[in-house]
Amino acid sequence: MPDRETFFITGFPGFIADRLLERLARKQSRFILLVQPSWSERARTEIDRIVGLTGRSRDDFHIVEGDITQPNLGLTPADVELTQQQTTRVFHLAALYDLAVPREPAMRVNVGGTRNVLDFARSLPSLRHFHHVSTCYVAGKREGVILETELQHDAGYRNFYEESKHLSELEVESVKNVLPVTIHRPAVVCGDSRTGETVKYDGVYYLILYLLRWPSLSSINIGNHEVSLNLVPVDFVVDAMAALAFDENAIGKTLQLADPAPLSTNELFNAIARSANRKRSRVTAPREWVRSFLMLPPSPRLTGLPHSAVPYFFVKQVYDTSQAQTLLAPHGIKCPPFETYVDNIVDFVKAHPRI
């Protein structure tokens, strides 16, 4: 067995993977990073940044070029041998995160890729923990309270992203009896709660950009009191996964990394309007009217909200976080309320109208 911990991480470089690597690099571990060839230069730049921040040796970070859709992850025989000899822990983050993704690539990357990573994990003789990053939206079109212990359902899906992530999680769930697995289900991930930094404007950012673009419309609330949009800052997600990276109590568990007390979309609208324009709504538009308007052909040009994202402002789901809270409490980690960091998120967008 290796005398030192070595993480094998897929999905690097990436929004969450970059921050997770930086966080884990503060511990005395080594890293093998599976990188697609076209991303190798960016990966090396990101490693240099992390080395500068942490003071770690560049030799502790090893890039292996490959592709999760290929047998043996597309690794060379030498890289297969290296990874098998050294890896003790795995973080599988590689996936297509796109609500409008077509079916074929979604199934090939998210489902087939996860199956290939699991097959590879079975060949790791010193594997101590396998972490899979999923999403709360594996619940598809289900409504009501979604438990961490629930996965299978026949409610259907809003898109191929949801379906493929559900099927990929089923693949991971099926090997819990043979691999030391933890499944992480983040809710809607937004920017850093302290700096507001993000790399992509989607999800709640459509609403932020809408209110910044049309401040006069702050008086008409397009949210409602029946539905919440569950938001989690990226630093909470990363801190949670890093804290549980070595926690044996997390093995066999599925954890919903979500806000246990999310705002309704009506409250969310007002929180952002106050931060963006120092205003709040005076009237609330009827929910069905709002949804119908947002699905009209010209609506995306006016609001900035693509049709693929509209349903997520009307999802009647509540994510139970009992297991996650129990495991994270000893580490002192909990999700901050959106109101405590909304100003940082909005200020970042104001300072960076395009990213």
N, C-alpha and C positions, 0 to 999 in steps of 0.2 A: 504494500500500500504506500502511496506517495507520502513523504514526510511533511508536506506542506500543501495547503488547500489550493486547488486550481479550478477556476470557473471557466466553463465553456459557455459562451454567450452568442445567441443568434439575434439578428435584427439590429446589429451595430454597423454603422452609426445610425442613430435615430433619436427622436424626441425624448423618449423615455430611456432607451438604452444608453445614451450618452450620459445622462444624469445618474443612472444606476451604476454605471462603471465608475464614474467619479466618486460616488458614495462608497462603493465597495473597495475602491483603491486606497481608501484610508485605513483599511485593514491589511494585515500582512498576508496577502494572497497573490497568486499569479493568475494571468488571464489569457485564454485562447479565444480569439474573436473571429467568428465566421463572417466573412465579408464577401459580398458579391464583387467580382473584379472591377466593375464600373465605379464602385464606391471606395476603392482602396486608397486613393489619394486623400479623399475627405477623411477616411478612417485614420490615416496616419497623422493628419493635421489635428484631429480631435484627440488622439492619444498624446501628441505633443502638448496640447493644452492641459490635459489632465496631469501629465508628468510635471508640468510647471506649477500646477496648483498644489499637488500632493507631495512633491519631492521624491516620488518613487523613481526607481530605475526604469529606463526605457526597456530594458531586457525583461521586465516582468510582464510585458504586453506582447503577445505574439499573434499576428494576423495570419489566418489561413483562408485562402480564397476558395469559395465554393458556392453552392446553391442548394437550398433545402428541398427543391423539387427533384433533385437528382439522387440516384442510389449512392449510399455512403456520403451523402450531402455534397457530392461533386468534389470531394477532397482527393488530393494525390495520395498514393500509398504511404508516402513518408509522413504526410500530415495526419492520415488516419492513425498510424502507429503512435505518433506523438500525442494525439488527443486521447487515444485509448490508454496510454501509459500514465498520463498526468491528471486527467480530469477527475475531480471529486464532486463537483456540483455544477448543475446546468441551469441556465435561465433561457427559456425559449420565448423570445419576443417577436421573431420574424413573422410577418403576416401582411396581407393587404388590408390597410385601414381606409376603406373608401365605401361610403354608403351607396354609391352608384356603380360599384364594380360589377362587370358582367359575370355570368355564372361560371364560365370555363376557367378563367384565371383565379376566381375565388376558390373554387373546388381544388384546383391544381396546387395553389400555394398554401391556402389556409388548412385544407383537409389533408391533401396528399403530402404537403410539406411537413405537417405535424406528425403524420404517420411515419415519414422517413426519419424525423428527429427521434421519435420514440424507438424505432428499430435500432438507430445508432446508439441510443442510450443503453439499450440492453447489452451492448458490446463493451460497456465501460466497467471494468472489473472493480474499480474503486469508487463507484458512484455512491454518494451519501445522501444526495437530495436533488430532486428534479423539480424545477419551478416552471409552471406554464402560465403565460399571461393571456387571459381570456377577456371577457367583457360581461357586464351585467345584462347586455342585450341578447345574450343567448336565450333569454326568456321569450324572445319573439313577440307575438301578439297577445301573450298572456296578460291578464289584468289582476290587480290586487297585490297582496303581499307576496313577494318572491323570496323564498328561503334559500339559504346557502346550500342546503342539503337537497335541493330540487334541481333537476336538469331536464329529464325527458318530458316532452309534452307534444300535443298535436294541434296547438293553437295557430300554427303557421308563422310566417315571417313577413316583415315589411320589405326585405331586400335580400340579395344573395350574400351580403356581408354578414348579416345576422345568421342566416342559415349555415353558412360555411363555418362561422365561429362556434355555433352550436354543435355541428358535426365534429369539428376538431376537438372540442371539449369532451365529446363522447369518446373519442379515441383515447384521450388521456385518462378519463374516468375508468376505462376498461382495463388499464394496466396498474391501477392503484394496488392491486394485490401482489404485483411482482416488482414494482418500482417505488421508491420513496418519494411520492408525488405531493406537491402542493399546487393548487390551482388558485390563481389570483384573478378576480373579476373587478376591474375598475369600472366606475360609472363614467360620466362624461368628463374627460380630463381637460382642464384648462391650464392657464399659465401659472407660473410660480407665485405663491401667495405673498412672498416678500418683495420680489422685484417686478412681478407682473410678466416676466419674460415668457414668450412662447415662440414657436416657429411656424405656426399656421393659424389662419383665422377661419375657424369653422365652429359648429356648435353654438354656444352662447355668444360667440363673437359676431354672428350675424345680427343678433339683437343689439349688441353694443354699437356696431357700425351703422345700423339703421337709426338709432337714437342720436348718434353724432352727426349723421348726414341730415336728419330731419328733426332738429330740436323742437320745432313747433308742434310736432306730433306727440311729444311727451305727455300731453294732457289726455290722450286717448289710449288707455291701457289695452293692449291686444293679448294680454295673458288672461288667466282665469284662476278661480280659487280651488278647482277640483283636481288639477294636475300639477305635479312638481317636475322640475328638470333637475335631476340629481347631478351636482357639480362637485368635482374634487380637484384641488390644485395638484400640479405634477409633483411638487416637493413632498406632499403627503403620500402619494402613491409610491414614490421612490423610497422615501424613508421607511414606509411599511414593508416593502419587499426586501430592502437591505437589512432591516432588523430581523426579519424572519428567515433570512438566507441560511442561518446556522441554527435555527430553532427546531429541534426535533419534535416539539409539540405540534408543529404545523403540518407534519407529515400525515398524509391521508385526508387532509382538510381542503375544503373549498371555501375561499374567503372573499366576501364582497366588500371591496374597498370603495365604500360609498359614504355619503353624508347621512348620518342617522336621523337628521332633522332638516331635510332640504326645504327650500322656499317653494311656495307655489309659483307658477309662472306669473301670476299677478304681482306677487311680492317681489319676484325677481325683476320684473319690468320696472317697478318703482325704485328698487335699490340701484339699478343701473341708471335710470333717469336722474335720480338725485346726484349720483356721482358724475355723470356726463354733463348735465345741464342745470344742476341745482333746481330741478323741478320734480313734480310728481304728478301722476295722472289725476284727472277729475272725474272721468267717466270710464267705464269698462265696456268695450265692444262685445257683442254677443259672440260666444265661442264658435258656433257653427258659421256665423258670418265671416269671422276672421279666417277660419280654416278654408272656406270656399274661396275667399279672396286670394289667399296665399297660393292656391292651386291654379289660379287663372294663368294662362300663357304669358301675359306681360308682367306678372307679379315679380319674378326674380330680378328683372331689370330695375324695378322700382324699389324693392326692399333689399336686394342683395341675397335673399334667402332662396337657395335652389329647392326645387320641388322635392328632391330626395331627402332633404332635412326637415321638411314641414311636419311629418308625423311625430317627430321627437319632441315637439312642443305640446303634444296632445296624448302622450303615453301615460295611461293610468296604472303605473306600476310603483310599488314601494319596496325598496330593497332592504331586507333584514340583514343586519350586520353583527349579529350576536357572536358568531365564532370569531370574526375579525377583531371585534372590540376586546373579547376575552384574551386573545393572544397578543394584541398590541398593547394592552394596558400595562403589563410589566415593563415594557420598553418606553413607556411614557409618550406614546404616539396616539393621537386622535385627529380626526378631520376637523379643520377649523371652519367655523360658520362663514358662509359666503360674504356676509356683511362686513366681516373683519378684514377682508382683502379685496373687496370690489374696487376700491379706489386705486390700488396698485395695478389691477388688471386694466381698468379704463385708462389710467395715465399712460400705461405702456402703449396702448392703441393710439392715443392722442400723439404720442411722441414718434410712433412708427406706423403711419397710416398705410404703408405698404411693406410687406415683408416677403 
